[in-house]
Amino acid sequence: MTTTATALLPAVQEAIADALGIDEAEVLPEATLLGDLGAESIDLLDILFRIERVSGVKVTVADIGDLLQGGIPDEEFGDENEVVNDTGLSHLERVLPQFDRAQLAEPLTADGVLGLFTVQNLLDLLTSRTAASAA
């Protein structure tokens, strides 16, 4: 972890724990926000607002979506049934270090992509935004 990430981790953990009403000890870097920690879409907005308030750096749900889809048009990211195709899966493997398509038990749908997003991914995004705003 970079110095910035190490410094930001407690603030991120606190923001997530407070927004979800859980203990900070549950907010591990590898935990997925929607799956493991039980966040819903509205909770994600609350988490991002809390993080902005303590860090001064704004990260939006659209930023997360941009990271996850990488500017790849919908029709190139998945098929007509919204199942993520090889192009989309390859992109996810590049931007989410923990993602391994070989571990998928069933096809990944567009709705399921956000469920892959972890505390560490949020921390990485925040760290890159912090570095960019400092430059």
C-alpha positions as CSV (number, residue, x, y, z in Angstrom):
1,M,0.0,0.0,0.0
2,T,1.2,3.5,-0.8
3,T,1.7,6.0,2.0
4,T,-1.5,7.8,0.8
5,A,-3.5,4.6,0.8
6,T,-2.2,3.7,4.3
7,A,-3.2,7.2,5.5
8,L,-6.7,7.0,3.8
9,L,-7.6,3.4,4.8
10,P,-8.8,4.3,8.4
11,A,-11.0,7.1,7.0
12,V,-12.5,4.8,4.3
13,Q,-13.1,2.1,6.9
14,E,-14.8,4.5,9.2
15,A,-17.0,6.0,6.5
16,I,-18.1,2.6,5.3
17,A,-18.8,1.3,8.9
18,D,-20.7,4.4,9.8
19,A,-22.8,4.4,6.6
20,L,-23.6,0.7,7.0
21,G,-23.9,0.6,10.8
22,I,-21.3,-2.1,11.1
23,D,-18.1,-2.5,13.1
24,E,-15.0,-1.1,11.5
25,A,-13.3,-4.5,12.0
26,E,-15.6,-5.9,9.4
27,V,-14.4,-3.4,6.7
28,L,-11.5,-5.4,5.4
29,P,-9.7,-4.3,2.2
30,E,-10.8,-7.5,0.4
31,A,-14.5,-7.2,1.4
32,T,-16.9,-6.4,-1.4
33,L,-19.1,-3.4,-0.6
34,L,-22.4,-4.8,-2.0
35,G,-21.9,-8.5,-1.2
36,D,-19.7,-9.0,1.9
37,L,-20.7,-5.7,3.7
38,G,-24.3,-5.6,2.5
39,A,-24.3,-2.1,1.0
40,E,-27.1,-1.1,-1.3
41,S,-26.9,1.6,-4.0
42,I,-28.1,4.3,-1.7
43,D,-25.5,3.2,0.9
44,L,-22.8,3.6,-1.8
45,L,-23.8,7.3,-2.2
46,D,-23.7,7.8,1.5
47,I,-20.2,6.2,1.7
48,L,-18.9,8.3,-1.1
49,F,-20.3,11.5,0.5
50,R,-18.7,10.6,3.9
51,I,-15.3,9.9,2.2
52,E,-15.4,13.2,0.4
53,R,-16.2,15.0,3.6
54,V,-13.1,13.6,5.4
55,S,-10.7,13.5,2.5
56,G,-11.8,16.5,0.4
57,V,-11.7,14.2,-2.7
58,K,-14.8,13.5,-4.6
59,V,-15.5,10.1,-6.0
60,T,-18.8,9.4,-7.6
61,V,-20.8,6.3,-8.5
62,A,-20.2,7.3,-12.2
63,D,-16.4,7.2,-11.4
64,I,-16.7,3.7,-10.2
65,G,-18.8,2.8,-13.2
66,D,-16.1,4.3,-15.5
67,L,-13.4,2.3,-13.8
68,L,-15.4,-0.9,-14.0
69,Q,-16.5,-0.5,-17.7
70,G,-13.4,1.5,-18.8
71,G,-15.2,3.4,-21.5
72,I,-16.1,0.2,-23.3
73,P,-19.5,0.6,-25.0
74,D,-22.2,-1.5,-23.5
75,E,-22.6,-3.6,-26.7
76,E,-18.8,-4.4,-26.6
77,F,-18.7,-5.1,-22.8
78,G,-21.5,-7.6,-22.8
79,D,-24.0,-9.4,-25.0
80,E,-27.7,-8.8,-25.7
81,N,-28.5,-10.6,-22.4
82,E,-26.3,-8.3,-20.4
83,V,-23.8,-11.1,-19.8
84,V,-20.2,-9.7,-19.7
85,N,-18.2,-11.0,-22.6
86,D,-14.5,-11.7,-23.1
87,T,-13.8,-8.0,-23.8
88,G,-15.5,-7.0,-20.5
89,L,-14.0,-9.8,-18.5
90,S,-10.5,-9.0,-19.8
91,H,-11.0,-5.4,-18.8
92,L,-12.2,-6.3,-15.3
93,E,-9.1,-8.5,-14.8
94,R,-7.0,-5.5,-15.6
95,V,-8.7,-3.0,-13.3
96,L,-9.7,-5.3,-10.4
97,P,-6.6,-7.2,-9.2
98,Q,-8.7,-9.6,-7.2
99,F,-10.9,-10.6,-10.1
100,D,-10.3,-14.0,-11.6
101,R,-12.8,-15.1,-14.3
102,A,-11.8,-18.7,-13.7
103,Q,-13.5,-18.4,-10.3
104,L,-16.9,-17.5,-11.8
105,A,-19.4,-20.2,-11.0
106,E,-21.9,-18.7,-13.5
107,P,-21.8,-16.1,-16.2
108,L,-21.2,-12.6,-14.9
109,T,-24.1,-10.2,-15.7
110,A,-23.8,-6.4,-16.0
111,D,-25.7,-6.1,-12.7
112,G,-23.2,-8.3,-11.0
113,V,-20.1,-6.2,-12.0
114,L,-20.6,-3.6,-9.2
115,G,-20.7,-6.5,-6.7
116,L,-17.1,-7.2,-7.5
117,F,-16.0,-3.8,-6.2
118,T,-14.1,-4.1,-2.9
119,V,-13.0,-1.7,-0.1
120,Q,-9.5,-1.9,-1.6
121,N,-10.7,-1.0,-5.1
122,L,-12.4,2.1,-3.5
123,L,-9.3,2.9,-1.7
124,D,-7.2,2.6,-4.9
125,L,-9.6,4.9,-6.7
126,L,-9.5,7.4,-3.9
127,T,-5.7,7.3,-3.8
128,S,-5.4,7.9,-7.5
129,R,-7.8,10.8,-7.3
130,T,-5.9,12.2,-4.4
131,A,-2.6,12.0,-6.3
132,A,-4.2,13.5,-9.4
133,S,-5.6,16.5,-7.4
134,A,-2.2,17.0,-5.7
135,A,-0.4,17.1,-9.1
